[in-house]
Amino acid sequence: MQEAEDVRRVALSLPDTTEKIAWSMPTFRVAGKMFATLPEDETSMAVRCPKEEREELVLSEPDKFWIADHEAQFAWVRVRLAALEDEAELRDILADSWRQAAPSRLLDAYPELGVPAGE
């Protein structure tokens, strides 16, 4: 089971990532742009997710993903930490969100974190 400290450790291991408290919760930013948060009780995280992919993701794994009412208009999805299989899945989700927020200079500098093949 993944916990808030796992999110913090993995997020901060991604290039040019910083942690900043905003809205009374930890947020993680790449080059100043937010890509993950640890809301309220820290049993979930919110990450970037293209709106056109969210519905399918939530429908395919509703025990893992959901859309918070106040985030419905934004390209974000919530992830239940206890539902994650392992740290590799946590890292994949955070890296995907990081890629969506990272500037091209970082994507170019860290090709191993770049857009996966086929996208």
GROMACS elastic network, one bead per residue, 0.5 to 0.9 nm:
[ bonds ]
;  ai    aj funct       b0    kb
    1    81     6  0.69223   500
    1    82     6  0.50572   500
    1    83     6  0.72105   500
    1    84     6  0.66216   500
    1    85     6  0.71033   500
    1    86     6  0.67545   500
    1    87     6  0.84660   500
    2     5     6  0.81966   500
    2     6     6  0.60470   500
    2     7     6  0.75617   500
    2    43     6  0.88721   500
    2    81     6  0.53099   500
    2    82     6  0.58412   500
    2    83     6  0.81133   500
    2    84     6  0.65934   500
    2    85     6  0.81823   500
    2    86     6  0.68667   500
    2    87     6  0.68672   500
    2    90     6  0.76745   500
    3     6     6  0.52694   500
    3     7     6  0.65806   500
    3     8     6  0.88757   500
    3    42     6  0.76687   500
    3    43     6  0.68671   500
    3    44     6  0.83717   500
    3    81     6  0.61383   500
    3    82     6  0.73508   500
    4     7     6  0.50762   500
    4     8     6  0.62536   500
    4     9     6  0.86696   500
    4    38     6  0.70932   500
    4    42     6  0.56632   500
    4    43     6  0.68498   500
    4    44     6  0.78431   500
    4    45     6  0.82006   500
    4    81     6  0.78655   500
    5     9     6  0.60496   500
    5    10     6  0.85212   500
    6     9     6  0.51244   500
    6    10     6  0.60343   500
    6    11     6  0.82981   500
    6    87     6  0.77542   500
    6    90     6  0.83531   500
    7    10     6  0.53267   500
    7    11     6  0.58170   500
    7    12     6  0.83221   500
    7    38     6  0.81263   500
    7    45     6  0.80107   500
    7    81     6  0.86951   500
    7    90     6  0.73551   500
    7    91     6  0.83337   500
    7    94     6  0.81639   500
    8    11     6  0.52568   500
    8    12     6  0.59808   500
    8    13     6  0.85279   500
    8    19     6  0.81797   500
    8    26     6  0.86874   500
    8    28     6  0.81176   500
    8    38     6  0.86650   500
    9    12     6  0.53454   500
    9    13     6  0.62587   500
   10    13     6  0.51161   500
   10    14     6  0.69190   500
   10    87     6  0.84615   500
   10    90     6  0.78726   500
   10    91     6  0.62986   500
   10    94     6  0.76861   500
   10    95     6  0.89742   500
   11    14     6  0.56043   500
   11    15     6  0.88932   500
   11    17     6  0.70026   500
   11    18     6  0.84307   500
   11    19     6  0.86708   500
   11    28     6  0.68323   500
   11    29     6  0.87571   500
   11    36     6  0.79997   500
   11    91     6  0.78033   500
   11    94     6  0.64641   500
   11    95     6  0.79534   500
   11    98     6  0.84315   500
   12    15     6  0.76181   500
   12    16     6  0.81781   500
   12    17     6  0.54326   500
   12    18     6  0.63761   500
   12    19     6  0.73743   500
   12    28     6  0.75950   500
   12    29     6  0.89608   500
   13    16     6  0.86176   500
   13    17     6  0.73425   500
   14    17     6  0.58477   500
   14    30     6  0.82519   500
   14    94     6  0.86781   500
   14    95     6  0.73949   500
   14    98     6  0.77568   500
   14   113     6  0.87198   500
   15    30     6  0.73821   500
   15    31     6  0.89523   500
   15   106     6  0.76528   500
   15   110     6  0.80329   500
   16    29     6  0.80516   500
   16    30     6  0.54808   500
   16    31     6  0.59785   500
   16    32     6  0.87271   500
   16   102     6  0.88927   500
   16   106     6  0.82053   500
   17    28     6  0.65571   500
   17    29     6  0.53253   500
   17    31     6  0.67916   500
   17    32     6  0.80284   500
   17    98     6  0.87423   500
   18    27     6  0.83003   500
   18    28     6  0.57085   500
   18    29     6  0.53528   500
   18    30     6  0.66049   500
   18    31     6  0.80958   500
   18    32     6  0.77291   500
   19    26     6  0.64840   500
   19    27     6  0.56093   500
   19    29     6  0.63853   500
   20    25     6  0.82261   500
   20    26     6  0.58038   500
   20    27     6  0.52575   500
   20    28     6  0.63848   500
   20    29     6  0.75993   500
   21    24     6  0.59883   500
   21    25     6  0.52561   500
   21    27     6  0.58216   500
   21    28     6  0.86592   500
   22    25     6  0.55150   500
   22    26     6  0.64490   500
   22    27     6  0.64294   500
   23    26     6  0.82988   500
   23    27     6  0.88866   500
   23    39     6  0.89737   500
   24    39     6  0.85302   500
   24    40     6  0.82130   500
   25    37     6  0.71423   500
   25    38     6  0.61882   500
   25    39     6  0.58344   500
   25    40     6  0.67307   500
   25    42     6  0.88028   500
   26    36     6  0.86021   500
   26    37     6  0.58125   500
   26    38     6  0.55078   500
   26    39     6  0.74002   500
   27    34     6  0.66832   500
   27    35     6  0.77159   500
   27    36     6  0.57987   500
   27    38     6  0.64663   500
   27    39     6  0.86042   500
   28    32     6  0.86780   500
   28    33     6  0.81810   500
   28    34     6  0.56532   500
   28    35     6  0.59307   500
   28    36     6  0.51258   500
   28    37     6  0.61083   500
   28    38     6  0.86403   500
   29    32     6  0.51819   500
   29    35     6  0.55744   500
   29    36     6  0.71217   500
   29    98     6  0.80949   500
   29   101     6  0.80991   500
   29   102     6  0.88051   500
   30    33     6  0.52269   500
   30    34     6  0.64537   500
   30    35     6  0.70046   500
   30    98     6  0.68033   500
   30   101     6  0.66215   500
   30   102     6  0.57693   500
   30   103     6  0.82464   500
   31    34     6  0.85288   500
   31   101     6  0.83095   500
   31   102     6  0.67177   500
   31   103     6  0.73228   500
   31   106     6  0.87855   500
   33   101     6  0.60147   500
   33   102     6  0.74112   500
   34    37     6  0.78984   500
   34    47     6  0.88511   500
   34    48     6  0.86265   500
   34    98     6  0.84564   500
   34   101     6  0.69108   500
   35    46     6  0.82211   500
   35    47     6  0.57886   500
   35    48     6  0.58314   500
   35    94     6  0.78805   500
   35    97     6  0.55477   500
   35    98     6  0.55809   500
   35    99     6  0.86203   500
   35   100     6  0.75917   500
   35   101     6  0.59632   500
   35   102     6  0.85821   500
   36    45     6  0.67741   500
   36    46     6  0.54774   500
   36    48     6  0.69400   500
   36    76     6  0.89640   500
   36    94     6  0.72994   500
   36    97     6  0.71753   500
   36    98     6  0.79916   500
   37    44     6  0.87069   500
   37    45     6  0.55185   500
   37    46     6  0.51551   500
   37    47     6  0.67857   500
   38    41     6  0.79293   500
   38    42     6  0.52701   500
   38    43     6  0.78306   500
   38    44     6  0.64115   500
   38    46     6  0.65896   500
   39    42     6  0.55580   500
   39    43     6  0.78912   500
   39    44     6  0.67112   500
   39    45     6  0.62155   500
   39    46     6  0.72482   500
   40    43     6  0.80158   500
   40    44     6  0.84400   500
   41    44     6  0.77052   500
   42    45     6  0.69711   500
   42    81     6  0.85090   500
   43    79     6  0.87142   500
   43    80     6  0.63242   500
   43    81     6  0.57485   500
   43    82     6  0.72376   500
   44    78     6  0.65832   500
   44    79     6  0.53436   500
   44    81     6  0.50767   500
   44    82     6  0.79730   500
   45    77     6  0.83924   500
   45    78     6  0.56188   500
   45    79     6  0.52993   500
   45    80     6  0.67712   500
   45    81     6  0.70416   500
   46    76     6  0.64182   500
   46    77     6  0.55505   500
   46    79     6  0.61768   500
   47    75     6  0.84916   500
   47    76     6  0.54330   500
   47    77     6  0.56301   500
   47    78     6  0.64544   500
   47    79     6  0.76705   500
   47    93     6  0.78015   500
   47    94     6  0.71113   500
   47    96     6  0.87647   500
   47    97     6  0.57806   500
   47    98     6  0.86483   500
   48    74     6  0.86657   500
   48    75     6  0.57434   500
   48    77     6  0.63875   500
   48    78     6  0.89103   500
   48    94     6  0.87605   500
   48    96     6  0.80679   500
   48    98     6  0.80411   500
   48   100     6  0.69883   500
   48   101     6  0.80260   500
   49    52     6  0.83718   500
   49    53     6  0.68010   500
   49    54     6  0.62468   500
   49    74     6  0.88455   500
   49    75     6  0.52029   500
   49    77     6  0.59602   500
   49    96     6  0.84496   500
   49    97     6  0.68322   500
   49   100     6  0.81191   500
   50    53     6  0.54371   500
   50    54     6  0.64072   500
   50    74     6  0.87161   500
   50    75     6  0.51305   500
   50    76     6  0.71877   500
   50    77     6  0.88496   500
   50   100     6  0.87508   500
   51    54     6  0.52670   500
   51    55     6  0.75169   500
   51    72     6  0.87733   500
   51    73     6  0.85055   500
   51    74     6  0.73666   500
   51    75     6  0.50024   500
   51    76     6  0.74418   500
   51    77     6  0.88261   500
   52    55     6  0.69983   500
   52    56     6  0.80568   500
   52    75     6  0.86940   500
   53    56     6  0.56584   500
   53    57     6  0.62370   500
   53    58     6  0.87877   500
   54    57     6  0.50622   500
   54    58     6  0.60689   500
   54    59     6  0.84838   500
   54    65     6  0.86951   500
   54    66     6  0.83586   500
   54    67     6  0.78895   500
   54    75     6  0.79927   500
   54    76     6  0.78719   500
   54    77     6  0.67210   500
   55    58     6  0.51884   500
   55    59     6  0.60335   500
   55    60     6  0.84765   500
   55    66     6  0.86873   500
   55    67     6  0.85489   500
   56    59     6  0.50898   500
   56    60     6  0.59582   500
   56    61     6  0.85732   500
   57    60     6  0.52002   500
   57    61     6  0.61943   500
   57    62     6  0.78151   500
   57    65     6  0.69433   500
   57    66     6  0.84293   500
   58    61     6  0.53753   500
   58    63     6  0.82688   500
   58    64     6  0.76769   500
   58    65     6  0.50996   500
   58    66     6  0.54865   500
   58    67     6  0.76346   500
   58    77     6  0.84474   500
   59    62     6  0.56206   500
   59    65     6  0.83935   500
   59    66     6  0.87039   500
   60    65     6  0.87496   500
   61    64     6  0.54936   500
   61    65     6  0.61062   500
   61    66     6  0.86579   500
   62    65     6  0.52441   500
   62    66     6  0.63427   500
   63    66     6  0.79445   500
   63    79     6  0.88762   500
   63    80     6  0.75725   500
   63    83     6  0.69021   500
   64    78     6  0.81689   500
   64    79     6  0.56139   500
   64    80     6  0.51982   500
   64    81     6  0.78057   500
   64    82     6  0.82160   500
   64    83     6  0.53198   500
   64    84     6  0.70826   500
   65    77     6  0.67358   500
   65    78     6  0.55361   500
   65    80     6  0.64804   500
   65    83     6  0.88477   500
   66    77     6  0.60328   500
   66    78     6  0.52402   500
   66    79     6  0.67648   500
   66    80     6  0.83842   500
   67    70     6  0.84329   500
   67    71     6  0.66631   500
   67    72     6  0.61285   500
   67    76     6  0.73711   500
   67    77     6  0.51239   500
   67    78     6  0.58127   500
   67    79     6  0.89069   500
   68    71     6  0.52827   500
   68    72     6  0.62698   500
   68    76     6  0.86646   500
   68    77     6  0.72896   500
   68    78     6  0.68297   500
   69    72     6  0.53733   500
   69    73     6  0.84937   500
   70    73     6  0.74636   500
   70    74     6  0.85631   500
   71    74     6  0.52968   500
   71    75     6  0.76576   500
   71    76     6  0.64503   500
   71    77     6  0.76978   500
   72    75     6  0.75899   500
   72    76     6  0.75636   500
   72    77     6  0.83933   500
   73    76     6  0.85133   500
   74    77     6  0.87076   500
   79    82     6  0.88656   500
   79    83     6  0.79647   500
   79    84     6  0.81980   500
   80    83     6  0.54915   500
   80    84     6  0.70706   500
   81    84     6  0.55344   500
   81    90     6  0.82417   500
   82    85     6  0.81584   500
   83    86     6  0.89828   500
   84    87     6  0.78170   500
   84    89     6  0.65029   500
   84    90     6  0.67047   500
   85    88     6  0.80199   500
   85    89     6  0.63530   500
   85    90     6  0.80913   500
   86    89     6  0.55406   500
   86    90     6  0.66042   500
   86    91     6  0.88505   500
   87    91     6  0.60210   500
   87    92     6  0.85346   500
   88    91     6  0.50386   500
   88    92     6  0.61443   500
   88    93     6  0.86798   500
   89    92     6  0.50375   500
   89    93     6  0.62257   500
   89    94     6  0.85986   500
   90    93     6  0.52783   500
   90    94     6  0.61852   500
   90    95     6  0.84804   500
   91    94     6  0.51581   500
   91    95     6  0.58561   500
   91    96     6  0.84034   500
   92    95     6  0.51277   500
   92    96     6  0.60492   500
   92    97     6  0.86361   500
   93    96     6  0.52008   500
   93    97     6  0.63534   500
   93    98     6  0.86129   500
   94    97     6  0.51191   500
   94    98     6  0.60111   500
   94    99     6  0.86193   500
   95    99     6  0.61080   500
   95   100     6  0.86949   500
   95   113     6  0.67303   500
   95   114     6  0.88216   500
   96    99     6  0.51776   500
   96   100     6  0.65560   500
   96   113     6  0.81770   500
   96   114     6  0.86884   500
   96   115     6  0.81475   500
   96   116     6  0.89363   500
   97   100     6  0.51863   500
   97   101     6  0.66563   500
   97   102     6  0.87213   500
   98   101     6  0.52886   500
   98   102     6  0.58367   500
   98   113     6  0.85988   500
   99   102     6  0.51809   500
   99   103     6  0.81596   500
   99   106     6  0.88490   500
   99   107     6  0.70443   500
   99   113     6  0.70682   500
   99   114     6  0.64905   500
   99   115     6  0.70506   500
  100   103     6  0.84786   500
  102   105     6  0.80775   500
  102   106     6  0.62479   500
  102   107     6  0.66487   500
  103   106     6  0.56281   500
  103   107     6  0.65590   500
  103   108     6  0.88159   500
  104   108     6  0.59401   500
  104   109     6  0.83825   500
  105   108     6  0.51724   500
  105   109     6  0.61029   500
  105   110     6  0.86670   500
  106   110     6  0.59669   500
  106   111     6  0.84177   500
  106   114     6  0.86618   500
  107   110     6  0.52813   500
  107   111     6  0.59268   500
  107   112     6  0.85460   500
  107   113     6  0.67792   500
  107   114     6  0.52206   500
  107   115     6  0.79970   500
  108   111     6  0.56660   500
  108   114     6  0.73241   500
  109   112     6  0.89194   500
  109   114     6  0.89293   500
  110   113     6  0.55530   500
  110   114     6  0.65147   500
  111   115     6  0.79126   500
  112   115     6  0.84644   500
  112   116     6  0.86418   500
  113   116     6  0.79272   500
  114   117     6  0.89775   500
  115   118     6  0.83972   500
  115   119     6  0.65187   500
  116   119     6  0.59849   500
